[in-house]
Amino acid sequence: MSLVVALVGPTATGKSDLALELALALGGEVVNTDAMQLYRGMDVGTAKLAPAERRGVPHHLLDVLDPRDEASVADYQVQARAVLADLARRDVRAVAVGGSGLYVRALLDRMEFPGTDAAVRAALEERVETEGARALHAELAAVDPAAAESIGPRNARRLVRALEVVTLTGRPYSASLPRHEYEVPAVQIGLDCDRAALDERIARRVERMWDAGLLDEVRALAAHGLGRTASRAVGYAQALAELAGELDGAQARAATAAGTRRLARKQMGWFGRDPRVTWLDARDPDLVARALDVVAAADAGRLDAPVVDAPARRTLGS
């Protein structure tokens, strides 16, 4: 079985484009690891490659969820591992790409999924509405500081899940989180660039989203129905606020850019802690060749230590 090539890193660094080039060069197929790109109809706001832009390369696990549904990492792992098994049977290289760190780890690493309890979860979700996510974050910090540091006070959905696991198992949520231990043999390539350059990329992406019709996309999605996760995604929440008259166009774009910058920092905090990632500069004109060199070295067993080719990585991840 060939090593899975996994492209990771912050949003707006060009991961999807590089994944396409690597899949073409390696005779591979792309496997999505971005939670928001699982949703049908969430295209413009997630920078999902349109079918015509995929140049004939099959893309897996795009458009598999209704926007009214809640994404599940456990369900994703089952589906994604089935895709990898199918690619292995066909002797096709998998090129995984996305910025959702937990989904990348669920695809590649040993990872437990404790059970759920609808009543416990509903009670915690009600507390989010009445007390706010920060109250739950403080509670989690008291019983599981490592999990609280990893999740942060804004991510209500993960806070609810963490406290649900603590309630059901009596163990810290962090005990069930993945270790840096592959269950699926892989080589991870991270894309990065310095903070100022990334912020400029993000600003341009936000402008493109609005110019490409994000408001029309969100209007249609809202008419169909949006679940909690989809409606709170960066860009979608701000577009909904604009449609509701709560923000004007400039404010919605500025809020989206700010939210995307926060997301990028969070992504680097997650991926930057993984010692197995080989980092490359997203602006390198020879990026495809460099990435192929990393894959070749990993295939040959010569990738002994990560190569850091993006000098600003520590700054961005700090």
DOZAMI-254196 format. One record per residue (C-alpha): residue number from 1; x, z, y negated. Coordinates in Angstrom, 3 decimals. Example, Ala and Ser with C-alpha at 12.3 -4.5 7.8 and 13.67 -1.06 7.14 Angstrom:
// DOZAMI-254196
<pt bavo="1" X="12.300" Z="7.800" Y="4.500"/>
<pt bavo="2" X="13.670" Z="7.140" Y="1.060"/>
// end
This chain:
// DOZAMI-254196
<pt bavo="1" X="0.000" Z="0.000" Y="0.000"/>
<pt bavo="2" X="1.393" Z="-1.022" Y="-3.412"/>
<pt bavo="3" X="1.829" Z="1.601" Y="-6.082"/>
<pt bavo="4" X="-1.111" Z="1.800" Y="-8.460"/>
<pt bavo="5" X="0.001" Z="0.884" Y="-11.969"/>
<pt bavo="6" X="-1.703" Z="3.266" Y="-14.406"/>
<pt bavo="7" X="-1.599" Z="2.648" Y="-18.150"/>
<pt bavo="8" X="-2.255" Z="5.755" Y="-20.222"/>
<pt bavo="9" X="-1.865" Z="7.030" Y="-23.756"/>
<pt bavo="10" X="-3.831" Z="7.385" Y="-26.969"/>
<pt bavo="11" X="-6.575" Z="5.073" Y="-28.102"/>
<pt bavo="12" X="-5.750" Z="1.953" Y="-30.134"/>
<pt bavo="13" X="-2.314" Z="1.395" Y="-28.572"/>
<pt bavo="14" X="-3.287" Z="-1.810" Y="-26.752"/>
<pt bavo="15" X="-3.637" Z="-0.476" Y="-23.207"/>
<pt bavo="16" X="-6.413" Z="-2.897" Y="-22.217"/>
<pt bavo="17" X="-4.445" Z="-5.921" Y="-23.365"/>
<pt bavo="18" X="-1.314" Z="-4.802" Y="-21.521"/>
<pt bavo="19" X="-3.334" Z="-4.071" Y="-18.384"/>
<pt bavo="20" X="-4.655" Z="-7.616" Y="-18.453"/>
<pt bavo="21" X="-1.149" Z="-9.067" Y="-18.803"/>
<pt bavo="22" X="0.191" Z="-6.912" Y="-15.966"/>
<pt bavo="23" X="-2.722" Z="-7.793" Y="-13.699"/>
<pt bavo="24" X="-2.068" Z="-11.497" Y="-14.328"/>
<pt bavo="25" X="1.670" Z="-11.093" Y="-13.683"/>
<pt bavo="26" X="1.222" Z="-8.955" Y="-10.566"/>
<pt bavo="27" X="-1.799" Z="-10.714" Y="-9.076"/>
<pt bavo="28" X="-3.748" Z="-7.517" Y="-9.600"/>
<pt bavo="29" X="-7.201" Z="-6.345" Y="-10.621"/>
<pt bavo="30" X="-8.086" Z="-3.835" Y="-13.324"/>
<pt bavo="31" X="-9.685" Z="-0.438" Y="-12.623"/>
<pt bavo="32" X="-11.255" Z="1.336" Y="-15.590"/>
<pt bavo="33" X="-10.331" Z="4.980" Y="-16.266"/>
<pt bavo="34" X="-12.136" Z="5.296" Y="-19.613"/>
<pt bavo="35" X="-15.243" Z="7.485" Y="-19.372"/>
<pt bavo="36" X="-17.127" Z="5.721" Y="-22.168"/>
<pt bavo="37" X="-16.506" Z="2.239" Y="-20.762"/>
<pt bavo="38" X="-18.467" Z="3.255" Y="-17.673"/>
<pt bavo="39" X="-21.636" Z="2.838" Y="-19.753"/>
<pt bavo="40" X="-23.603" Z="-0.396" Y="-19.915"/>
<pt bavo="41" X="-24.121" Z="-1.686" Y="-23.423"/>
<pt bavo="42" X="-21.424" Z="0.485" Y="-24.988"/>
<pt bavo="43" X="-19.125" Z="-2.405" Y="-25.701"/>
<pt bavo="44" X="-18.196" Z="-2.721" Y="-29.367"/>
<pt bavo="45" X="-17.663" Z="0.987" Y="-29.917"/>
<pt bavo="46" X="-15.443" Z="1.390" Y="-26.857"/>
<pt bavo="47" X="-13.355" Z="-1.763" Y="-27.488"/>
<pt bavo="48" X="-14.372" Z="-3.002" Y="-24.045"/>
<pt bavo="49" X="-12.938" Z="-6.426" Y="-23.223"/>
<pt bavo="50" X="-15.770" Z="-8.945" Y="-23.085"/>
<pt bavo="51" X="-16.024" Z="-10.979" Y="-19.845"/>
<pt bavo="52" X="-14.699" Z="-14.054" Y="-21.636"/>
<pt bavo="53" X="-11.617" Z="-12.090" Y="-22.722"/>
<pt bavo="54" X="-10.706" Z="-10.987" Y="-19.190"/>
<pt bavo="55" X="-9.150" Z="-14.358" Y="-18.299"/>
<pt bavo="56" X="-10.614" Z="-14.372" Y="-14.821"/>
<pt bavo="57" X="-9.153" Z="-10.988" Y="-13.851"/>
<pt bavo="58" X="-11.738" Z="-8.805" Y="-12.037"/>
<pt bavo="59" X="-12.431" Z="-5.511" Y="-13.805"/>
<pt bavo="60" X="-13.874" Z="-2.618" Y="-11.797"/>
<pt bavo="61" X="-15.962" Z="0.371" Y="-12.919"/>
<pt bavo="62" X="-17.143" Z="-1.101" Y="-16.173"/>
<pt bavo="63" X="-20.876" Z="-0.974" Y="-16.958"/>
<pt bavo="64" X="-21.781" Z="1.186" Y="-13.956"/>
<pt bavo="65" X="-23.789" Z="3.892" Y="-15.775"/>
<pt bavo="66" X="-26.965" Z="3.835" Y="-17.820"/>
<pt bavo="67" X="-26.354" Z="5.314" Y="-21.305"/>
<pt bavo="68" X="-29.022" Z="7.918" Y="-20.558"/>
<pt bavo="69" X="-26.939" Z="9.261" Y="-17.640"/>
<pt bavo="70" X="-24.229" Z="11.895" Y="-17.793"/>
<pt bavo="71" X="-20.836" Z="10.791" Y="-16.512"/>
<pt bavo="72" X="-19.440" Z="12.818" Y="-13.613"/>
<pt bavo="73" X="-15.733" Z="12.989" Y="-12.825"/>
<pt bavo="74" X="-16.547" Z="13.847" Y="-9.206"/>
<pt bavo="75" X="-18.773" Z="10.770" Y="-8.832"/>
<pt bavo="76" X="-16.152" Z="8.664" Y="-10.557"/>
<pt bavo="77" X="-13.471" Z="9.798" Y="-8.111"/>
<pt bavo="78" X="-15.567" Z="8.722" Y="-5.117"/>
<pt bavo="79" X="-16.313" Z="5.317" Y="-6.624"/>
<pt bavo="80" X="-12.794" Z="4.722" Y="-7.901"/>
<pt bavo="81" X="-11.106" Z="5.710" Y="-4.649"/>
<pt bavo="82" X="-13.438" Z="3.269" Y="-2.847"/>
<pt bavo="83" X="-12.293" Z="0.518" Y="-5.223"/>
<pt bavo="84" X="-8.641" Z="1.365" Y="-4.530"/>
<pt bavo="85" X="-9.279" Z="1.274" Y="-0.781"/>
<pt bavo="86" X="-10.879" Z="-2.156" Y="-1.100"/>
<pt bavo="87" X="-7.960" Z="-3.480" Y="-3.158"/>
<pt bavo="88" X="-5.494" Z="-2.079" Y="-0.621"/>
<pt bavo="89" X="-7.331" Z="-3.799" Y="2.222"/>
<pt bavo="90" X="-7.058" Z="-7.068" Y="0.326"/>
<pt bavo="91" X="-3.405" Z="-6.377" Y="-0.563"/>
<pt bavo="92" X="-4.223" Z="-6.583" Y="-4.272"/>
<pt bavo="93" X="-2.418" Z="-4.469" Y="-6.850"/>
<pt bavo="94" X="-4.576" Z="-2.010" Y="-8.793"/>
<pt bavo="95" X="-3.897" Z="-1.762" Y="-12.517"/>
<pt bavo="96" X="-5.722" Z="1.312" Y="-13.806"/>
<pt bavo="97" X="-6.241" Z="1.648" Y="-17.545"/>
<pt bavo="98" X="-7.939" Z="4.098" Y="-19.862"/>
<pt bavo="99" X="-7.491" Z="7.078" Y="-22.116"/>
<pt bavo="100" X="-9.683" Z="9.645" Y="-20.325"/>
<pt bavo="101" X="-7.063" Z="11.978" Y="-18.930"/>
<pt bavo="102" X="-9.299" Z="13.788" Y="-16.466"/>
<pt bavo="103" X="-10.467" Z="10.487" Y="-14.993"/>
<pt bavo="104" X="-6.888" Z="9.272" Y="-14.578"/>
<pt bavo="105" X="-6.015" Z="12.477" Y="-12.783"/>
<pt bavo="106" X="-9.158" Z="12.284" Y="-10.622"/>
<pt bavo="107" X="-8.130" Z="8.792" Y="-9.583"/>
<pt bavo="108" X="-4.504" Z="9.575" Y="-8.794"/>
<pt bavo="109" X="-4.014" Z="13.293" Y="-8.110"/>
<pt bavo="110" X="-5.169" Z="16.014" Y="-5.761"/>
<pt bavo="111" X="-8.190" Z="17.459" Y="-7.509"/>
<pt bavo="112" X="-10.941" Z="19.825" Y="-6.386"/>
<pt bavo="113" X="-14.537" Z="19.599" Y="-7.561"/>
<pt bavo="114" X="-16.372" Z="22.926" Y="-7.255"/>
<pt bavo="115" X="-20.139" Z="22.722" Y="-6.805"/>
<pt bavo="116" X="-22.766" Z="22.865" Y="-9.521"/>
<pt bavo="117" X="-25.838" Z="24.983" Y="-10.205"/>
<pt bavo="118" X="-28.591" Z="23.508" Y="-12.373"/>
<pt bavo="119" X="-29.870" Z="26.882" Y="-13.564"/>
<pt bavo="120" X="-26.421" Z="28.170" Y="-14.551"/>
<pt bavo="121" X="-25.618" Z="24.940" Y="-16.345"/>
<pt bavo="122" X="-28.956" Z="24.873" Y="-18.179"/>
<pt bavo="123" X="-28.424" Z="28.433" Y="-19.403"/>
<pt bavo="124" X="-24.951" Z="27.578" Y="-20.686"/>
<pt bavo="125" X="-26.204" Z="24.417" Y="-22.391"/>
<pt bavo="126" X="-28.916" Z="26.443" Y="-24.104"/>
<pt bavo="127" X="-26.235" Z="28.820" Y="-25.345"/>
<pt bavo="128" X="-24.334" Z="25.877" Y="-26.825"/>
<pt bavo="129" X="-27.433" Z="25.013" Y="-28.838"/>
<pt bavo="130" X="-28.139" Z="28.565" Y="-29.974"/>
<pt bavo="131" X="-24.648" Z="30.081" Y="-30.291"/>
<pt bavo="132" X="-22.433" Z="27.037" Y="-30.739"/>
<pt bavo="133" X="-19.554" Z="25.696" Y="-28.674"/>
<pt bavo="134" X="-17.033" Z="28.016" Y="-30.310"/>
<pt bavo="135" X="-18.776" Z="31.060" Y="-28.877"/>
<pt bavo="136" X="-18.430" Z="29.627" Y="-25.375"/>
<pt bavo="137" X="-14.817" Z="28.729" Y="-26.091"/>
<pt bavo="138" X="-14.087" Z="32.328" Y="-27.057"/>
<pt bavo="139" X="-15.732" Z="33.522" Y="-23.848"/>
<pt bavo="140" X="-13.680" Z="31.088" Y="-21.782"/>
<pt bavo="141" X="-10.493" Z="32.145" Y="-23.569"/>
<pt bavo="142" X="-11.143" Z="35.728" Y="-22.503"/>
<pt bavo="143" X="-11.434" Z="34.869" Y="-18.790"/>
<pt bavo="144" X="-9.272" Z="31.752" Y="-18.515"/>
<pt bavo="145" X="-6.873" Z="31.244" Y="-21.434"/>
<pt bavo="146" X="-5.218" Z="28.204" Y="-19.835"/>
<pt bavo="147" X="-8.525" Z="26.377" Y="-19.507"/>
<pt bavo="148" X="-9.563" Z="27.278" Y="-23.045"/>
<pt bavo="149" X="-6.301" Z="25.921" Y="-24.435"/>
<pt bavo="150" X="-6.710" Z="22.715" Y="-22.460"/>
<pt bavo="151" X="-10.325" Z="22.090" Y="-23.449"/>
<pt bavo="152" X="-10.477" Z="23.171" Y="-27.077"/>
<pt bavo="153" X="-13.469" Z="24.511" Y="-29.027"/>
<pt bavo="154" X="-15.253" Z="21.196" Y="-29.730"/>
<pt bavo="155" X="-15.798" Z="19.890" Y="-26.210"/>
<pt bavo="156" X="-19.132" Z="21.519" Y="-25.376"/>
<pt bavo="157" X="-19.629" Z="19.601" Y="-22.149"/>
<pt bavo="158" X="-16.325" Z="20.666" Y="-20.622"/>
<pt bavo="159" X="-16.768" Z="24.228" Y="-21.864"/>
<pt bavo="160" X="-20.103" Z="24.399" Y="-20.074"/>
<pt bavo="161" X="-18.521" Z="23.034" Y="-16.901"/>
<pt bavo="162" X="-15.604" Z="25.460" Y="-17.065"/>
<pt bavo="163" X="-17.843" Z="28.492" Y="-17.473"/>
<pt bavo="164" X="-20.161" Z="27.188" Y="-14.751"/>
<pt bavo="165" X="-17.214" Z="27.024" Y="-12.321"/>
<pt bavo="166" X="-16.043" Z="30.513" Y="-13.314"/>
<pt bavo="167" X="-19.560" Z="31.862" Y="-12.755"/>
<pt bavo="168" X="-20.005" Z="30.172" Y="-9.378"/>
<pt bavo="169" X="-16.548" Z="30.686" Y="-7.870"/>
<pt bavo="170" X="-15.322" Z="33.871" Y="-9.534"/>
<pt bavo="171" X="-12.027" Z="32.056" Y="-10.081"/>
<pt bavo="172" X="-10.475" Z="30.603" Y="-13.243"/>
<pt bavo="173" X="-11.553" Z="27.047" Y="-13.950"/>
<pt bavo="174" X="-7.890" Z="26.126" Y="-14.373"/>
<pt bavo="175" X="-7.341" Z="26.910" Y="-10.675"/>
<pt bavo="176" X="-9.379" Z="23.821" Y="-9.790"/>
<pt bavo="177" X="-7.630" Z="21.501" Y="-12.241"/>
<pt bavo="178" X="-5.252" Z="18.889" Y="-10.866"/>
<pt bavo="179" X="-1.562" Z="19.508" Y="-10.490"/>
<pt bavo="180" X="1.029" Z="16.841" Y="-11.211"/>
<pt bavo="181" X="0.947" Z="15.786" Y="-7.568"/>
<pt bavo="182" X="-0.046" Z="12.289" Y="-6.529"/>
<pt bavo="183" X="-2.580" Z="11.801" Y="-3.793"/>
<pt bavo="184" X="-2.538" Z="8.080" Y="-4.590"/>
<pt bavo="185" X="1.015" Z="6.694" Y="-4.992"/>
<pt bavo="186" X="1.352" Z="5.408" Y="-8.544"/>
<pt bavo="187" X="3.578" Z="4.587" Y="-11.487"/>
<pt bavo="188" X="2.266" Z="5.672" Y="-14.873"/>
<pt bavo="189" X="3.205" Z="3.842" Y="-18.057"/>
<pt bavo="190" X="2.321" Z="5.426" Y="-21.386"/>
<pt bavo="191" X="1.919" Z="3.489" Y="-24.626"/>
<pt bavo="192" X="2.712" Z="5.241" Y="-27.866"/>
<pt bavo="193" X="3.753" Z="4.557" Y="-31.450"/>
<pt bavo="194" X="4.521" Z="6.727" Y="-34.453"/>
<pt bavo="195" X="1.723" Z="8.605" Y="-36.146"/>
<pt bavo="196" X="1.480" Z="6.432" Y="-39.283"/>
<pt bavo="197" X="1.372" Z="3.215" Y="-37.270"/>
<pt bavo="198" X="-1.257" Z="4.603" Y="-34.913"/>
<pt bavo="199" X="-3.419" Z="5.797" Y="-37.794"/>
<pt bavo="200" X="-3.294" Z="2.300" Y="-39.276"/>
<pt bavo="201" X="-4.264" Z="0.780" Y="-35.934"/>
<pt bavo="202" X="-7.190" Z="3.187" Y="-35.732"/>
<pt bavo="203" X="-8.356" Z="2.305" Y="-39.248"/>
<pt bavo="204" X="-8.305" Z="-1.399" Y="-38.396"/>
<pt bavo="205" X="-10.161" Z="-0.796" Y="-35.138"/>
<pt bavo="206" X="-12.932" Z="1.097" Y="-36.919"/>
<pt bavo="207" X="-13.366" Z="-1.727" Y="-39.440"/>
<pt bavo="208" X="-13.530" Z="-4.260" Y="-36.588"/>
<pt bavo="209" X="-16.183" Z="-2.169" Y="-34.822"/>
<pt bavo="210" X="-18.501" Z="-2.217" Y="-37.814"/>
<pt bavo="211" X="-17.774" Z="-5.885" Y="-38.551"/>
<pt bavo="212" X="-18.478" Z="-6.774" Y="-34.906"/>
<pt bavo="213" X="-21.960" Z="-5.250" Y="-35.020"/>
<pt bavo="214" X="-21.624" Z="-1.639" Y="-33.909"/>
<pt bavo="215" X="-24.761" Z="-0.670" Y="-35.824"/>
<pt bavo="216" X="-26.789" Z="-3.345" Y="-34.023"/>
<pt bavo="217" X="-25.373" Z="-2.182" Y="-30.692"/>
<pt bavo="218" X="-26.237" Z="1.456" Y="-31.399"/>
<pt bavo="219" X="-29.696" Z="0.566" Y="-32.673"/>
<pt bavo="220" X="-30.442" Z="-1.217" Y="-29.376"/>
<pt bavo="221" X="-28.986" Z="1.638" Y="-27.328"/>
<pt bavo="222" X="-31.017" Z="4.215" Y="-29.212"/>
<pt bavo="223" X="-34.195" Z="2.250" Y="-28.546"/>
<pt bavo="224" X="-33.351" Z="2.341" Y="-24.832"/>
<pt bavo="225" X="-32.342" Z="5.982" Y="-24.878"/>
<pt bavo="226" X="-28.981" Z="7.739" Y="-25.122"/>
<pt bavo="227" X="-27.896" Z="10.798" Y="-23.153"/>
<pt bavo="228" X="-25.872" Z="13.684" Y="-24.550"/>
<pt bavo="229" X="-22.469" Z="12.228" Y="-23.641"/>
<pt bavo="230" X="-23.112" Z="8.711" Y="-24.918"/>
<pt bavo="231" X="-24.732" Z="9.856" Y="-28.157"/>
<pt bavo="232" X="-21.794" Z="12.128" Y="-28.997"/>
<pt bavo="233" X="-19.053" Z="9.562" Y="-28.357"/>
<pt bavo="234" X="-16.790" Z="8.874" Y="-31.320"/>
<pt bavo="235" X="-18.223" Z="5.981" Y="-33.298"/>
<pt bavo="236" X="-21.635" Z="6.219" Y="-31.699"/>
<pt bavo="237" X="-22.455" Z="9.620" Y="-33.203"/>
<pt bavo="238" X="-21.417" Z="8.385" Y="-36.639"/>
<pt bavo="239" X="-23.325" Z="5.112" Y="-36.285"/>
<pt bavo="240" X="-26.447" Z="7.068" Y="-35.277"/>
<pt bavo="241" X="-25.997" Z="9.233" Y="-38.382"/>
<pt bavo="242" X="-25.742" Z="6.134" Y="-40.548"/>
<pt bavo="243" X="-28.874" Z="4.633" Y="-39.013"/>
<pt bavo="244" X="-30.671" Z="7.916" Y="-39.639"/>
<pt bavo="245" X="-29.624" Z="7.900" Y="-43.294"/>
<pt bavo="246" X="-27.466" Z="10.997" Y="-42.869"/>
<pt bavo="247" X="-24.263" Z="9.107" Y="-43.745"/>
<pt bavo="248" X="-23.662" Z="5.963" Y="-45.753"/>
<pt bavo="249" X="-21.549" Z="3.145" Y="-44.355"/>
<pt bavo="250" X="-18.286" Z="4.299" Y="-45.903"/>
<pt bavo="251" X="-18.819" Z="7.883" Y="-44.780"/>
<pt bavo="252" X="-19.642" Z="6.807" Y="-41.220"/>
<pt bavo="253" X="-16.511" Z="4.685" Y="-40.979"/>
<pt bavo="254" X="-14.326" Z="7.428" Y="-42.447"/>
<pt bavo="255" X="-15.795" Z="10.012" Y="-40.060"/>
<pt bavo="256" X="-15.218" Z="7.671" Y="-37.115"/>
<pt bavo="257" X="-11.594" Z="7.108" Y="-38.107"/>
<pt bavo="258" X="-11.055" Z="10.853" Y="-38.452"/>
<pt bavo="259" X="-12.692" Z="11.533" Y="-35.088"/>
<pt bavo="260" X="-10.601" Z="8.825" Y="-33.442"/>
<pt bavo="261" X="-7.417" Z="10.287" Y="-34.881"/>
<pt bavo="262" X="-8.360" Z="13.680" Y="-33.417"/>
<pt bavo="263" X="-9.071" Z="12.017" Y="-30.087"/>
<pt bavo="264" X="-5.667" Z="10.316" Y="-30.119"/>
<pt bavo="265" X="-3.892" Z="13.640" Y="-30.722"/>
<pt bavo="266" X="-5.847" Z="15.211" Y="-27.885"/>
<pt bavo="267" X="-4.969" Z="12.324" Y="-25.568"/>
<pt bavo="268" X="-1.277" Z="12.696" Y="-26.357"/>
<pt bavo="269" X="-1.524" Z="16.428" Y="-25.762"/>
<pt bavo="270" X="-2.908" Z="15.655" Y="-22.291"/>
<pt bavo="271" X="-0.689" Z="12.750" Y="-21.251"/>
<pt bavo="272" X="2.394" Z="14.074" Y="-23.027"/>
<pt bavo="273" X="2.472" Z="17.056" Y="-20.680"/>
<pt bavo="274" X="2.720" Z="14.842" Y="-17.591"/>
<pt bavo="275" X="6.413" Z="14.451" Y="-16.706"/>
<pt bavo="276" X="5.679" Z="11.444" Y="-14.485"/>
<pt bavo="277" X="4.733" Z="9.132" Y="-17.361"/>
<pt bavo="278" X="7.258" Z="6.514" Y="-18.482"/>
<pt bavo="279" X="6.719" Z="5.955" Y="-22.210"/>
<pt bavo="280" X="7.051" Z="2.620" Y="-23.968"/>
<pt bavo="281" X="6.635" Z="1.678" Y="-27.616"/>
<pt bavo="282" X="3.293" Z="-0.076" Y="-28.089"/>
<pt bavo="283" X="4.816" Z="-2.222" Y="-30.870"/>
<pt bavo="284" X="7.709" Z="-3.567" Y="-28.760"/>
<pt bavo="285" X="7.597" Z="-7.389" Y="-28.861"/>
<pt bavo="286" X="8.886" Z="-7.406" Y="-25.280"/>
<pt bavo="287" X="6.358" Z="-4.846" Y="-24.098"/>
<pt bavo="288" X="5.063" Z="-6.836" Y="-21.124"/>
<pt bavo="289" X="8.572" Z="-7.478" Y="-19.814"/>
<pt bavo="290" X="9.541" Z="-3.843" Y="-20.269"/>
<pt bavo="291" X="6.435" Z="-2.668" Y="-18.443"/>
<pt bavo="292" X="7.109" Z="-5.065" Y="-15.580"/>
<pt bavo="293" X="10.649" Z="-3.694" Y="-15.374"/>
<pt bavo="294" X="9.238" Z="-0.174" Y="-15.011"/>
<pt bavo="295" X="6.913" Z="-1.345" Y="-12.231"/>
<pt bavo="296" X="9.758" Z="-3.131" Y="-10.439"/>
<pt bavo="297" X="11.955" Z="-0.043" Y="-10.655"/>
<pt bavo="298" X="9.171" Z="2.145" Y="-9.272"/>
<pt bavo="299" X="8.465" Z="-0.312" Y="-6.456"/>
<pt bavo="300" X="12.154" Z="-0.234" Y="-5.535"/>
<pt bavo="301" X="12.306" Z="3.559" Y="-5.688"/>
<pt bavo="302" X="14.683" Z="3.469" Y="-8.633"/>
<pt bavo="303" X="12.471" Z="5.212" Y="-11.201"/>
<pt bavo="304" X="14.116" Z="8.610" Y="-10.944"/>
<pt bavo="305" X="13.244" Z="9.923" Y="-14.395"/>
<pt bavo="306" X="10.823" Z="8.817" Y="-17.088"/>
<pt bavo="307" X="12.175" Z="6.406" Y="-19.671"/>
<pt bavo="308" X="11.183" Z="7.364" Y="-23.201"/>
<pt bavo="309" X="11.165" Z="4.177" Y="-25.252"/>
<pt bavo="310" X="8.861" Z="5.468" Y="-27.984"/>
<pt bavo="311" X="10.954" Z="7.774" Y="-30.196"/>
<pt bavo="312" X="7.929" Z="9.219" Y="-32.022"/>
<pt bavo="313" X="6.190" Z="10.435" Y="-28.875"/>
<pt bavo="314" X="7.046" Z="14.083" Y="-29.378"/>
<pt bavo="315" X="5.843" Z="13.945" Y="-32.965"/>
<pt bavo="316" X="2.524" Z="12.409" Y="-32.030"/>
<pt bavo="317" X="1.961" Z="14.794" Y="-29.191"/>
<pt bavo="318" X="2.853" Z="17.905" Y="-31.188"/>
// end
